[in-house]
C-alpha cells in the first residue's frame, strides 16, 4: 500500500469517527463481529471468544498510555487467564506498522495474543476513538466496561463477568 493510500485511509477513518458523534460500541451493547490473525499466526474472532469473559485492548506502539496499560493487562492475563478470561490486544494500525507492532510484542513477552488491524476494519467496527481503549465483555458478548484504563476492582469485575 502506498504512503498516499495509507494517509487517505487514516483521514477517512478520522472523519468517520469524528463526524459520527456517539457512533461506537458502548456498555450494554453486543460486540460486533470481527476476526484477526494474531502475531503468533492464530486466527481469533468474536465467535471463537464468545462464551467466556473477555478483555480487549486497542493499542499502538507510539501511545505512552498504552505502554502503561499493557503490562497491567499482562498481569491480569496471568492472574485470570487460567480462570477463563480471554485477553486480546488489537493494534489499530494508525500511524503504526505491523513489523513495529510485532517487534514490540515479541520483545515485551506478553502472555496474551495481539494482532494488527491492517485496514482499520476492526477499529472502525468498534468505533474506537483513541488508544488505549479497553473493553470488558461478558460471556454472551455484551460490553460491560469501556474506558482508557483498567478498572481498579478487576477481581470483582471478573467475578461479575463470569456470572453473566
N, C-alpha and C positions, 0 to 999 in steps of 0.2 A: 504494500500500500504506500502510495507516495506521501510525502510530507504534507502537501496541499490537501489531499483527501483526508488525512488524519485531522488536520486543522478544521476542515469543514465538518467532520463528524463531531468534534468537540464543540464547535459553535452551535451546531444543530442540537446536540444534547443539552447544552446550556440553555438555549432558547426554549426547548420543550419543557425543561424543568422549571425555569424561572417564570415563564409566561403562563404556566399552568398552576395557579395557586391551589393548594390543597390536593394536588394530584400526586399521591404517594400512598403506599401501604401503611395503614395506621393500626394502632392497637384495636383488637376486636375483629380485624379483617383477616381473611384467609391469605396464605402465601400464594403468589402467582406461580404458575408452572415455570420451571427453569431446569436447565441441565448444564453442567460444566465439567470439563476434563481437568482433573487436578494435576499438580506438578508431578505427582508420582505415577500418572497415567490412568488412574481410576476415573470412572465417569459417575458423578453423583447428580441426583436430581431431586425435585420435590417428592416424586414417587418413591425413590429409594430411601429417603429420610423420614417421610411421614410415618407415624406410628410410634415415634419416640420423641422426647423433648429435644429441642434444637436451640443452638446458639449460632447465629450467623453474624459475621462482621464484614463490612465493606471497608477496604483499606487501600492505601497507596504507599509506596516506598518514601515519597517526599513529605509525608504527613507526620509531623512530630507527635501529634496526639495519638496517631495510630501506633507509633513506635512505643508509646507509653502503655497503650491498652493491650497490644498483642502479647506481651509477657504475662500480663494478668490473666488474659484469656487462656494462655497455655497452662497456667496453674489451675484454672477452673477445669480445663480439659483433663488434666492429670487427676484431679480430685473426683470429678463427676463422670468422666468417660466410661469408667468401669461400671458405673451405676446406671448407664443407659443414655447419657446425654450425648447427642451428636453435635459436633462442633465443625463449622466450615467457615473459612475465610475466602472472600472474593475480592481480588484486586480489580478496581473499576477500570483500569486501563487508561484513565485520564492522565495525560502527561506522564505516562509510565511506559515501560516496555516489558514484555513477558520475560525477556532474559534478565533484566534487572530485578524484577519481582521474584523470579525463580532463584536467582543467586542469593537474594536476601533471605528467602525462605530456607534454602539449604544451609546457609551459614548460621541461621538462628537456631536450628534444631527443634522447631516446634513439633509437638506430638499430634497435631491435628492437621487435616488437609487444607490446601488452598489451591485456587485456580485463578485464571486470568480471563477477564471479560473482554474478549477481543473487539467486539463491535458495540459495546455498551448496552447490549440487549438485556442482560440481567439487571444491571444498574438502573436502566430506564424502567423495566417492568416493576421494580421495587420502588421507583420514584425516589431514589437516593439523591439527596440534595447536597450532601457534604460527607466528608470522611473524618473520623470513623463514624459509621452508623452501625449500631448493634441491635439485633433483633433477638428476643427470646420467644420461642414458639412452642405451643403445646403439642402433644402427640397427634391431635386432629389437624394440625397445620394452621392453627389460628395464632396470630401475633398477640402476645401478652405483654410485651415490653419493647419499646423502641426509644433509644437515646444514643448519645455520643459516647457514653461511658458505661461500664458495667455497673449494675446495681450493687450497693454495699451489702445487701441482705441476700446474697446468692444462695445460701443454704436454704432459706425459707422459700425463695422463688423456685428453686429446683424441686423441692417437695411439692409445691403448688402445681408446677408444670406436670410432675409425674402423676398427680391425682386426676388430672383432666383426661 
